[in-house]
Amino acid sequence: MDFDLENPLTNFDDRFPDKTFLFLVESDHMPSEKYLAGLRSVGCSDDLSVRRDIVSLISQLCCNLDPTLSYLAINYVDRFLSSHKLQRPKPWVLRLLAVSCVALAAKMLKTEISLADVQSDGGGFIFDAHSIQRMELLVLGTLQWRMRSITPFCFISFFVSLLKLRDPPLRQAIRARASEIILKAQNDIKLLEFKPSITAASALLRASQELCPLQFATFKSDISSCSFVNKDILLHCYNEMQDAATEGFESALDVHSSSDTPINVLDHHFSCSDSEMTNVAASTVRSQRSLKRRKTQ
């Protein structure tokens, strides 16, 4: 079954054609509160440093790929770190996790990539297929094989339908701008605490304020009156999103003036233990030593 960030659970379409079921399960695909607290803690910067390093690595690995690929990979990382804390990990461990999450995201999105080419970015560590596969299994087990992530992209169509936009180019421009904001918002840890639906609604409001300010008040009222939306939390998220929304505003205007359609910018159970990380580590170290021996021969 194909996976689409905007329509991740296609088998539920017949039962819930309006996508409302997504609001019922979105919390299951969010980082844990404990993990988010660690990122926000001033006195405990290890979690934040680890996430920042992995996000940077994924950005480097995916610099020439579809941005939705890196978005999904980072989503996997946040959910993995929520349940599997890395204690002072070595650089190669972070890189292996980044490469593995990119590989999993590519498989889910059916994106053809060469892991050898992706790793040839000067990072220093080149992992073999076996090492990557073992880390993939560790991630899959930690996420309980729930790889069809519920993200803000899932809710864009639902909230756009509430706005009752009659101008197709404007509707498309707002969707594209909101998608752009969502992609940038993932880097801001303050926004990770909000449900995907709230992030999507806030991004659409911000996009509508930029592109059609005269209708903003009406759009805000339409979204705020939705029974699935907490108005106060929506306002809080909207205010926190300002920094992420300040970048890329000109590109959104270009989209609005173009005839192209840019919106394509966009479980099973498995148990694992901490010993698996050790096994992955041992396998990778052996691979690295073997690679070094071949280079010196």
Buried (B, 14 or more C-beta within 10 A) or exposed (E): EEBBBBBBBEEBEEEEEEBEBBBEBBEEBBBEEEBBEBBBEEEEEBBBEBBBBBBEBBBBBBEEBBBBBBBBBBBBBBBBBBBBBBEEBEEBBBBBBBBBBBBBBBEBBEBEBEBEEBBEEEBEBBBBEEBBBBBBBBBBBBBBEBBBBBBBBBBBBBBBEBBEBEEEBBBBBBBBBBBBBBBBBBBEBBBBBBBBBBBBBBBBBBBBBBBBEEBBEEBBEBBBEBEBBBEEBBBBBBEBBEEBBEEBBEEBBEBBEEEEEBBEBBEEEEEBEEEBBEEBBEBBEEBBEEBEEEEEE
